[in-house]
Amino acid sequence: MAGLLSAMQGFCVIGIVIFVGYVAARMRIGGPSAQMVLNRFSFFVSSPCLMFAILSKEPIFDIFHPSIIVAFLSAMLIGVIFLVLNRMFFHMNAADATIGALNSLYLNSNNIGLPVATYILGNGALVAPILVMQQALFTPIGLTALDVFTKGKVSVKEIAKQPLHQPLLIGSLLGIALSAVNAKTGWFIPNYLYDPINMIGESAVPMILMAFGMSLHGTKPLQQKGDRPAIFTVAVLKNIVMPIVAFLLAYFLMGFRGPELYACVVLAALPTGQNVYNYAARYNVGLTFARDGILMSTMTSPVFIAIIAFLLS
């Protein structure tokens, strides 16, 4: 119960930072472009530094733990399910459907995942495989799709080069490379180089959360009736269906039992990451849909994590 309480306190911390962003927007601190500036700075500078700082410190074998297979397959399946449902019922355009798929499969593995892994599962490094998977696979694929759908025709050469233009992926790959070098040789970059990178990276999460809070000012969630079915579908897929799929894959496919099984299911129940709103803002597509989907998922996730903890812990 102590671990569960600590995780709920983590949700409280996140809510307070979002509220600070809302108050800042309400008081017009930073002017009308503050939200855009926070989003862009986080996307191009802070988040890549954060990924480098986290992954470079993680042991290379923890980064590629077998649980990454469960996380990958369950996320892919949920994303495909949303796209199928969109084709059958919602009929969103390609760019908005991409945001919907990301809303359904993208885990808040950092600012919620880290405290959940630390306080409920007892090992913060358990989120490392998810961080790698999302930044090395889902983020470049999703952003490349958004690039294509928002710019129209894009050549095969440009698509092939697109992952190299993603700051988050570059930061993640550099961090993994340094982790591998450290495991092989014991060498790590000097503190006077690592510390400023880490310092900048630590600003990413609060900036993303405050920008998200700013987006709530002047708008009412779930006001666009046409988006409501898709938003509720995202929340169900993310917080209910994905943990069930993760349990089935972990138990029957991977043969996990005990703490490994428990960790896979709890992490699958994490809410949608605020990064999805950051990506939507970057391409100016599906902003309301992304915001409402994240908000709904974040509000309901603690309930389902508590249920999972009660059933499996």
C-alpha positions in Angstrom: 0.0 0.0 0.0 2.9 2.3 0.7 4.2 1.9 -2.8 0.7 2.5 -4.3 0.4 5.7 -2.2 3.7 6.9 -3.5 2.7 6.4 -7.1 -0.6 8.3 -6.5 1.6 11.1 -5.1 3.5 11.0 -8.3 0.2 11.7 -10.2 -0.4 14.6 -7.8 2.9 16.1 -8.6 2.2 16.0 -12.3 -1.3 17.5 -11.8 0.2 20.4 -9.8 2.7 21.2 -12.6 0.0 21.1 -15.2 -2.1 23.4 -13.0 0.8 25.9 -12.8 0.9 26.0 -16.6 -2.8 26.7 -16.7 -2.5 29.5 -14.1 0.5 31.0 -16.0 -1.6 31.1 -19.2 -4.6 32.5 -17.3 -2.3 35.3 -16.0 -0.8 35.8 -19.5 2.7 35.1 -18.2 5.0 34.8 -21.1 2.6 36.3 -23.6 0.5 34.5 -26.3 3.5 32.6 -27.7 4.6 31.0 -24.4 3.0 27.7 -25.0 4.6 27.4 -28.5 8.0 28.4 -27.2 7.9 25.7 -24.4 6.8 23.1 -26.8 9.4 23.8 -29.4 12.3 24.2 -26.9 11.3 20.9 -25.3 11.0 19.1 -28.6 14.3 20.3 -30.1 16.6 20.8 -27.0 15.4 19.6 -23.6 13.9 16.2 -24.5 16.9 15.0 -26.6 19.2 16.0 -23.7 16.9 14.1 -21.2 16.9 10.9 -23.3 20.7 11.1 -23.6 21.2 11.7 -19.9 18.8 8.8 -18.9 19.9 6.2 -21.4 23.7 6.8 -21.1 23.5 6.0 -17.4 21.4 2.9 -17.8 23.3 -0.5 -18.1 23.1 -1.6 -21.7 21.5 -5.0 -20.7 18.8 -3.2 -18.7 17.9 -1.1 -21.8 17.3 -4.2 -23.9 15.5 -6.3 -21.3 13.3 -9.1 -22.8 10.2 -7.2 -21.5 10.7 -4.8 -24.5 9.1 -7.5 -26.6 5.9 -7.4 -24.6 5.9 -3.6 -24.6 6.5 -3.5 -28.4 3.9 -6.1 -29.4 1.2 -4.8 -27.1 1.7 -1.2 -28.2 1.7 -2.2 -31.9 -1.5 -4.2 -31.5 -3.3 -1.3 -29.7 -2.2 1.2 -32.4 -3.5 -1.1 -35.2 -6.8 -1.6 -33.3 -7.3 2.1 -33.2 -6.5 2.6 -36.9 -9.0 -0.2 -37.7 -11.7 1.4 -35.5 -11.0 4.8 -37.1 -11.4 3.3 -40.5 -14.7 1.6 -39.5 -16.3 4.4 -37.3 -14.4 7.6 -36.8 -13.2 8.5 -40.3 -10.4 10.9 -39.2 -8.0 12.1 -41.8 -4.5 10.5 -41.9 -2.7 13.0 -39.7 -5.4 13.0 -37.0 -5.6 9.2 -37.1 -1.8 9.1 -36.5 -2.3 11.3 -33.4 -5.0 8.9 -32.3 -2.8 5.9 -32.7 0.0 7.5 -30.8 -2.5 8.5 -28.1 -3.5 4.9 -27.8 -0.1 3.3 -27.7 2.4 5.9 -26.3 3.2 5.4 -22.7 4.0 8.2 -20.2 7.2 6.3 -19.3 9.2 9.2 -17.9 7.3 11.6 -15.6 4.7 8.9 -14.5 6.5 5.7 -15.5 9.6 6.5 -13.5 7.8 7.0 -10.1 5.5 4.1 -10.8 8.4 1.8 -11.6 10.3 3.1 -8.6 7.6 3.0 -6.0 5.3 0.2 -7.1 7.8 -2.1 -8.9 10.9 -1.2 -6.9 13.1 -0.6 -9.9 13.1 2.6 -11.9 15.3 1.0 -14.6 12.3 -1.1 -15.7 11.0 1.8 -17.9 14.3 1.9 -19.8 13.2 -0.6 -22.5 10.0 1.4 -23.0 12.0 4.6 -23.4 14.2 3.0 -26.0 11.3 1.4 -27.9 9.3 4.6 -28.0 12.1 7.0 -28.9 13.9 4.6 -31.3 10.8 3.2 -33.1 7.4 4.7 -32.4 8.5 8.4 -32.3 10.4 8.5 -35.6 7.7 6.4 -37.3 4.9 8.6 -36.0 6.7 11.9 -36.8 7.7 10.6 -40.3 4.0 9.8 -40.9 3.0 13.3 -39.7 5.6 14.8 -41.9 4.2 13.0 -44.9 0.6 13.6 -44.2 1.0 17.4 -43.4 3.5 18.2 -46.2 1.9 16.2 -49.0 4.2 14.4 -51.3 7.5 13.4 -49.7 10.2 11.5 -51.6 11.4 8.1 -50.5 14.8 9.7 -49.9 13.3 12.3 -47.6 11.4 9.5 -45.7 14.6 7.5 -45.3 16.4 10.5 -43.9 13.6 11.6 -41.6 14.6 9.6 -38.5 18.0 11.3 -38.7 16.1 14.7 -38.4 14.4 13.7 -35.1 16.2 15.2 -32.1 14.7 12.7 -29.7 15.9 9.8 -31.6 19.4 11.3 -32.0 19.6 11.9 -28.3 18.4 8.4 -27.5 20.9 6.7 -29.9 23.8 8.7 -28.5 22.8 7.7 -25.0 22.6 4.0 -25.9 26.0 4.3 -27.7 27.6 5.8 -24.6 26.0 3.2 -22.4 27.5 0.4 -24.6 31.0 2.1 -24.5 30.8 2.4 -20.8 29.8 -1.3 -20.4 32.7 -2.4 -22.7 35.5 -0.1 -21.5 34.3 1.6 -18.3 34.8 5.0 -19.9 32.1 7.8 -19.5 32.2 11.4 -20.5 33.5 13.8 -17.9 31.0 15.3 -15.4 31.6 18.8 -16.7 30.1 17.7 -20.0 27.4 15.3 -18.7 26.1 17.7 -16.0 25.0 20.6 -18.3 23.3 18.1 -20.6 21.5 16.5 -17.7 20.6 19.9 -16.3 19.0 21.0 -19.6 17.3 17.6 -19.9 15.7 18.0 -16.5 13.7 21.0 -17.8 11.9 18.9 -20.4 9.2 17.3 -18.3 8.1 20.5 -16.5 8.1 22.4 -19.8 5.9 19.7 -21.5 3.6 19.6 -18.6 3.2 23.3 -18.3 2.7 23.7 -22.0 0.0 21.1 -21.7 -1.6 23.0 -18.8 -1.5 26.2 -20.9 -3.4 24.4 -23.6 -6.3 23.9 -21.2 -6.8 27.6 -20.7 -9.7 29.1 -22.7 -10.9 25.7 -23.7 -13.2 23.1 -22.2 -12.2 19.4 -22.5 -14.6 17.1 -24.5 -16.4 20.1 -26.0 -16.1 18.8 -29.6 -18.8 16.2 -29.6 -17.5 14.6 -32.8 -14.2 13.7 -31.1 -15.8 12.2 -27.9 -16.2 8.6 -29.2 -12.6 8.5 -30.4 -11.3 10.1 -27.1 -13.2 7.5 -25.0 -11.9 4.8 -27.3 -8.4 5.9 -26.7 -8.8 5.8 -22.9 -10.3 2.3 -23.0 -7.6 1.0 -25.4 -4.8 2.6 -23.3 -5.9 1.9 -19.8 -7.9 -1.3 -20.1 -7.2 -3.2 -23.3 -3.4 -2.6 -23.4 -2.8 -4.1 -19.9 -4.9 -7.1 -20.7 -2.9 -7.6 -24.0 0.4 -7.2 -22.1 -0.7 -9.8 -19.5 -1.6 -12.3 -22.2 1.7 -11.7 -24.1 3.9 -11.8 -20.9 2.2 -14.9 -19.5 1.7 -17.1 -22.5 4.3 -15.8 -25.0 7.2 -14.9 -22.8 6.5 -17.2 -19.9 6.9 -14.4 -17.3 5.8 -15.0 -13.8 5.9 -13.1 -10.5 7.6 -9.6 -10.6 8.3 -9.6 -14.3 4.7 -10.4 -15.2 3.5 -7.8 -12.7 5.8 -5.1 -14.1 4.7 -5.7 -17.7 1.1 -5.2 -16.8 1.5 -2.2 -14.6 3.7 -0.4 -17.1 1.2 -1.1 -19.9 -1.5 0.7 -17.8 0.5 4.0 -17.8 -1.4 6.9 -19.2 -0.6 8.4 -22.6 2.5 10.5 -22.6 2.3 14.3 -22.9 4.9 13.9 -25.7 2.0 13.2 -28.0 0.6 16.7 -27.4 4.1 18.0 -28.0 4.2 16.2 -31.4 0.6 17.4 -32.3 1.7 21.0 -31.5 4.8 20.5 -33.6 2.8 19.7 -36.7 -0.4 21.7 -35.7 -2.7 18.7 -36.1 -5.2 17.0 -33.8 -4.3 19.4 -30.9 -7.7 19.2 -29.1 -7.9 15.4 -29.7 -4.4 14.9 -28.4 -5.0 17.1 -25.3 -8.4 15.5 -24.4 -7.1 12.0 -25.0 -4.1 12.6 -22.7 -6.2 14.2 -20.1 -8.8 11.4 -20.0 -6.1 8.7 -19.9 -4.2 10.5 -17.2 -7.3 10.9 -15.0 -8.4 7.2 -15.3 -4.9 5.5 -15.2 -4.4 5.7 -11.4 -7.7 3.8 -10.9 -6.6 0.9 -13.2 -3.1 0.8 -11.9 -4.6 0.5 -8.4 -6.8 -2.4 -9.6 -3.8 -4.2 -11.2 -1.7 -3.7 -8.0 -4.6 -5.2 -6.0 -5.0 -8.2 -8.3 -1.4 -9.0 -9.1 1.0 -7.6 -6.5 
